[in-house]
Amino acid sequence: MNILITAIGSMSAPAVIDALKRASHTVIGCDIYPAQWNYASRLVDIFVQVPRATDSQAFIESINAICDQHRVDAIIPLTDVEVDTLSDCRDELCSSAMLTLMAADSITLARDKLAWSKQFAHNGIFLPLPSVALDESHTLSFCFPVILKQRHGRSSEGLRRIETESELSELRERLNGSDWIVQPWLPGDVHVIDIVRQRETGEWAGVARKELLRTANGAGLTVEIIQDDALVTKAAEVARLLDLNGCINIEFMRHSTGDYLMDINPRFSAGVEFSVMAGYDMITNHLHCFSRQPIQPAFAVENAIFTRHYVTEKSFTG
């Protein structure tokens, strides 16, 4: 297959490219930056520079041109903004290429932290992190400190810890109260589950990891792969409620009072390579969900610690 990957400068790109190349696919990669700035440009078969996805019209036109020129069979977006733009503009994609995303309404729900907190409140399997719209936060059922974050935010955008009611009151005066949510601050360990589910069969598999070191925007740098069937089962219930097809990543906060659903990211995690290293190829099985091939059954992982590191290489000599 000819497969187009967007945002190949993202942290998940090398693992995605490697998995697809091992499966003998032709990989076309695109990014907003030129090839000389982008290490992954040398890993793909074809590289194309594209406009930012925030300019949706120019971005979609560029994607359509790439699909037509290179006879693309499938599109795999890697970053949030491109997931959202491609999902919202599905009807404008004039190519026959498969868009490997779950349904648009499921992505919309996954993006809305207040909506899924309310919708999943009484599911009986997992605990959604309680969320209240900022403009309705005059009386809270939880104590300070609290967390303020964007209702539809990505990668911890604008997240801040609020210590007092007076500080929260001042923010209610300045911010659009329907666009921000207030949540309890729960100290604990972040656990990320990469999970793949095939909608037609209901088959699924997940790999859990505890984040030991992570960046400010939530990308794991050092992680511990863990065998935690109960936690993975909770993630599988989230996937079922979303009617997931494909692979996404789900974050839980492990607190002394339970495991709280913290975030749903309708894309590969930045650390999807950790799951591949643990023995489960999330990328190939994600593609199988859309090409109607069986996905690999779940298996027991071994506990292990993985670290991410960076190297410096010459990219261009002028």
Buried (B, 14 or more C-beta within 10 A) or exposed (E): BBBBBBBBBBBBBBBBBBBBBEBEBBBBBBBBEEBEEBBBBEBBBBBBBBBEBEBBEEBBBBBBBBBEEBEBBBBBBBBBBBBBBBBBBEEBBEBEBBBBBBBBEBBBBBBBBBBBBBEBEEBEBBBBBBBBBBBBBEEBEEEBBBBBBBBBBBBBEEBEEBEEEEBBEEBBEEBEBEBBBBBBBBEBEBBBBBBBBBBEEEBBBBBBBBBBEBEEEBBBBBBBBBEBEEBBBBBBBBBBBBEBBBBBBBBBBBBEEEBBBBBBBBBBBBBBBBBBBBBBBBBBBBBBBBEEEEBBEBEEBEEBEBEBEEEEEEEEEE
